[in-house]
């Protein structure tokens, strides 16, 4: 079984800055880390290959420094690492990103399963995994919290929904996006980290993945950030204390006066 796990390098800070002209993240001067939710996807892929046999390939799209995230994935057990890096990919939205990743998966050619974290902590859209499945034309299962069984033909999973848990059997090849509930990611040992530093990381550009150049990067992104601004400060809250019945009556009177009820 060949499993691809898609990861992302994200800013290690809550103080994310946005380029007001392009509407994209400013990464200069900001430390970066492996997207925390992707660690569960890496562990899920590696554990499945250890249990059923096969290989796990880490795939990332980003600037050259994103190689560090791929080396962490190798230290956590992945067998191979591929970085999609090219100026043509710059400014990609979730649709364009998932398209480029899908092109890379097709180039690999023998992929049975793709793991993704539920979402990235910088964008919080949870769109790349489902978009990847759409571009590939593969079935998908999102918000996966448990792998029940995996064979060469299908994978049975338990996923979290708004109304409870749902059990699905998904034919392979397929795409899964996973939750924290799936596992407890292993910590890379010092030896594995040293080995990862020596492992080669393949770099593929736009010309290596046989995609439509018009669908890469900012030019291929159908969505745009048209405005970035700081929300206005809300008014101060009012705290009423006293008897519950009197306080409730005062609240109703205030809401009626403000025409809110």
C-alpha positions as CSV (number, residue, x, y, z in Angstrom):
1,X,0.0,0.0,0.0
2,X,1.3,3.4,-1.0
3,X,0.0,6.3,1.2
4,X,0.6,9.9,0.6
5,X,0.2,12.3,3.5
6,X,-0.2,16.0,2.6
7,X,1.3,18.4,5.1
8,X,1.8,22.1,5.4
9,X,4.3,24.4,7.0
10,X,2.5,27.2,8.9
11,X,3.5,30.3,10.9
12,X,4.2,29.5,14.6
13,X,2.4,32.5,15.9
14,X,-1.0,34.0,16.4
15,X,0.2,37.3,15.0
16,X,-0.3,36.4,11.4
17,X,0.3,39.4,9.1
18,X,-1.4,39.8,5.7
19,X,-0.1,41.5,2.6
20,X,-2.8,44.1,2.0
21,X,-2.1,44.2,-1.8
22,X,-2.1,40.4,-2.5
23,X,-4.2,39.3,0.4
24,X,-1.6,36.5,1.2
25,X,0.3,35.7,4.3
26,X,3.6,37.5,5.0
27,X,6.0,34.7,6.2
28,X,9.2,36.7,6.3
29,X,10.5,37.0,9.9
30,X,7.9,34.6,11.3
31,X,9.1,31.1,12.6
32,X,7.3,28.2,10.9
33,X,6.3,24.7,12.1
34,X,4.6,21.6,10.8
35,X,0.9,22.2,10.9
36,X,-0.1,20.6,14.3
37,X,-3.1,18.8,12.8
38,X,-1.0,17.3,10.1
39,X,1.0,15.4,12.7
40,X,-2.0,13.2,13.2
41,X,-2.2,12.5,9.5
42,X,1.5,11.6,9.4
43,X,1.1,9.2,12.3
44,X,-2.0,7.7,10.8
45,X,-0.2,7.1,7.5
46,X,2.9,5.7,9.1
47,X,1.0,3.4,11.5
48,X,-1.1,2.0,8.7
49,X,2.0,1.2,6.6
50,X,3.6,-0.4,9.6
51,X,0.6,-2.5,10.2
52,X,-0.3,-3.5,6.6
53,X,3.0,-3.0,4.8
54,X,3.8,-0.4,2.2
55,X,5.3,3.1,2.1
56,X,4.4,6.6,3.2
57,X,5.3,9.6,1.2
58,X,5.1,13.1,2.6
59,X,4.0,15.8,0.2
60,X,4.1,19.5,0.8
61,X,3.6,22.6,-1.3
62,X,5.4,25.7,-0.2
63,X,8.6,27.8,-0.3
64,X,12.0,26.2,-0.1
65,X,12.1,26.5,3.7
66,X,9.1,24.2,3.9
67,X,11.6,21.4,3.5
68,X,12.0,21.5,7.3
69,X,8.4,20.3,7.7
70,X,9.1,17.4,5.4
71,X,12.2,16.4,7.3
72,X,10.1,16.3,10.4
73,X,7.6,14.0,8.6
74,X,10.6,11.8,7.7
75,X,11.7,11.8,11.4
76,X,8.2,10.7,12.3
77,X,8.4,7.7,10.0
78,X,7.6,8.7,6.4
79,X,9.8,7.0,3.8
80,X,9.9,9.7,1.1
81,X,9.5,13.4,0.9
82,X,8.5,15.7,-2.0
83,X,8.3,19.5,-1.9
84,X,6.3,21.3,-4.6
85,X,8.1,24.6,-4.8
86,X,8.0,27.1,-7.6
87,X,7.2,30.8,-8.0
88,X,4.3,29.7,-10.2
89,X,2.6,28.3,-7.1
90,X,2.8,31.5,-5.1
91,X,-0.4,33.0,-3.8
92,X,-2.5,29.9,-4.4
93,X,-5.9,29.6,-2.7
94,X,-7.3,26.3,-1.5
95,X,-8.6,25.3,-4.9
96,X,-5.3,26.0,-6.7
97,X,-3.4,24.3,-3.9
98,X,-5.5,21.2,-4.0
99,X,-5.1,21.1,-7.8
100,X,-1.3,21.2,-7.7
101,X,-1.3,18.5,-5.0
102,X,-3.6,16.4,-7.1
103,X,-1.2,16.7,-10.1
104,X,1.6,15.5,-7.9
105,X,-0.4,12.5,-6.6
106,X,-1.2,11.6,-10.2
107,X,2.5,11.9,-11.1
108,X,3.4,9.4,-8.4
109,X,0.9,7.1,-10.1
110,X,0.6,4.2,-7.6
111,X,-1.1,5.9,-4.7
112,X,-3.8,4.0,-2.8
113,X,-4.7,6.4,0.0
114,X,-4.1,10.1,0.8
115,X,-4.1,11.4,4.4
116,X,-4.6,15.1,5.3
117,X,-5.0,16.9,8.5
118,X,-8.5,18.3,9.1
119,X,-7.3,21.8,8.4
120,X,-4.4,24.2,8.6
121,X,-4.2,26.5,11.6
122,X,-3.3,29.5,9.5
123,X,-6.3,29.4,7.1
124,X,-8.8,27.2,9.0
125,X,-10.7,26.4,5.9
126,X,-10.6,22.6,5.9
127,X,-11.0,22.8,2.1
128,X,-7.7,21.4,0.7
129,X,-8.4,17.7,1.5
130,X,-11.9,17.7,-0.1
131,X,-10.6,19.7,-3.0
132,X,-7.9,17.2,-3.6
133,X,-10.5,14.4,-3.7
134,X,-12.5,16.4,-6.2
135,X,-9.6,17.0,-8.5
136,X,-8.5,13.4,-8.3
137,X,-12.1,12.1,-8.8
138,X,-11.7,9.9,-5.7
139,X,-14.1,9.1,-2.9
140,X,-13.4,10.9,0.4
141,X,-14.1,10.6,4.1
142,X,-13.7,13.8,6.2
143,X,-13.3,14.2,10.0
144,X,-12.1,10.7,10.4
145,X,-11.6,9.7,14.1
146,X,-10.8,6.0,13.7
147,X,-9.5,3.6,11.1
148,X,-11.5,0.4,11.7
149,X,-10.0,-1.7,8.9
150,X,-7.9,-1.3,5.8
151,X,-7.4,-3.7,2.9
152,X,-6.1,-3.4,-0.6
153,X,-9.6,-2.7,-1.8
154,X,-11.2,-0.5,0.8
155,X,-10.9,1.3,4.1
156,X,-13.5,1.3,6.9
157,X,-13.5,4.4,9.0
158,X,-15.5,6.1,11.8
159,X,-16.0,9.8,11.2
160,X,-17.4,12.6,13.4
161,X,-20.6,14.4,12.2
162,X,-22.8,17.0,13.8
163,X,-25.3,14.3,14.9
164,X,-22.8,11.7,16.1
165,X,-20.4,9.1,14.7
166,X,-20.8,7.6,11.2
167,X,-19.2,4.4,9.9
168,X,-18.2,4.3,6.3
169,X,-16.5,1.8,4.0
170,X,-14.6,3.7,1.2
171,X,-13.2,2.1,-1.9
172,X,-9.6,2.7,-2.7
173,X,-8.0,4.9,-3.9
174,X,-9.5,7.5,-1.5
175,X,-8.7,10.7,0.4
176,X,-9.1,10.9,4.2
177,X,-9.0,14.0,6.4
178,X,-8.4,13.2,10.0
179,X,-9.0,14.5,13.5
180,X,-6.9,14.5,16.7
181,X,-9.0,11.6,18.0
182,X,-7.3,9.3,15.4
183,X,-4.1,8.7,17.4
184,X,-1.3,10.1,19.6
185,X,1.6,11.2,17.3
186,X,4.9,9.7,18.1
187,X,7.7,12.0,19.1
188,X,10.7,11.7,16.7
189,X,13.8,10.4,18.4
190,X,17.2,12.1,18.3
191,X,18.4,9.3,16.0
192,X,15.5,9.6,13.6
193,X,15.9,13.4,13.5
194,X,19.6,13.0,12.6
195,X,18.7,10.5,9.9
196,X,16.0,12.8,8.5
197,X,18.6,15.6,8.1
198,X,20.5,13.3,5.7
199,X,17.6,12.1,3.8
200,X,17.0,13.6,0.3
201,X,13.9,15.8,-0.2
202,X,12.8,15.8,-3.8
203,X,11.8,19.2,-5.3
204,X,9.2,19.4,-8.0
205,X,8.3,22.5,-9.9
206,X,5.3,23.4,-12.0
207,X,6.8,21.9,-15.0
208,X,7.4,18.5,-13.3
209,X,3.7,17.7,-12.4
210,X,2.1,17.9,-15.9
211,X,-0.6,20.4,-14.8
212,X,-2.4,23.3,-16.5
213,X,-0.1,26.3,-15.7
214,X,-3.2,28.6,-15.8
215,X,-4.5,26.8,-12.7
216,X,-1.4,27.3,-10.6
217,X,-0.8,30.1,-8.0
218,X,-2.6,33.4,-7.7
219,X,-3.6,33.5,-11.3
220,X,-5.3,30.1,-11.0
221,X,-7.1,31.0,-7.8
222,X,-10.8,31.7,-8.2
223,X,-11.0,33.3,-4.7
224,X,-9.4,36.6,-3.7
225,X,-8.9,38.4,-0.4
226,X,-10.3,41.8,-1.5
227,X,-9.9,43.6,1.8
228,X,-8.0,43.1,5.1
229,X,-9.0,45.2,8.1
230,X,-9.2,45.2,11.9
231,X,-12.8,44.8,13.1
232,X,-14.1,47.8,15.0
233,X,-14.0,47.6,18.8
234,X,-17.3,46.5,20.2
235,X,-19.0,48.5,22.9
236,X,-18.4,47.7,26.5
237,X,-20.6,45.1,28.1
238,X,-23.1,45.9,30.8
239,X,-23.4,43.7,33.9
240,X,-26.7,43.7,35.8
241,X,-26.9,42.2,39.2
242,X,-29.9,41.6,41.4
243,X,-33.0,39.5,41.7
244,X,-33.4,37.2,38.6
245,X,-37.0,38.3,38.0
246,X,-36.2,42.0,38.1
247,X,-33.1,41.6,36.0
248,X,-35.1,39.6,33.4
249,X,-37.8,42.3,33.3
250,X,-35.1,45.0,32.8
251,X,-33.5,43.0,30.0
252,X,-36.9,42.6,28.2
253,X,-37.6,46.3,28.6
254,X,-34.2,47.2,27.2
255,X,-34.5,44.9,24.2
256,X,-38.0,46.3,23.4
257,X,-36.7,49.8,23.6
258,X,-33.8,48.9,21.3
259,X,-36.4,47.3,18.9
260,X,-34.5,43.9,19.2
261,X,-37.7,42.0,20.1
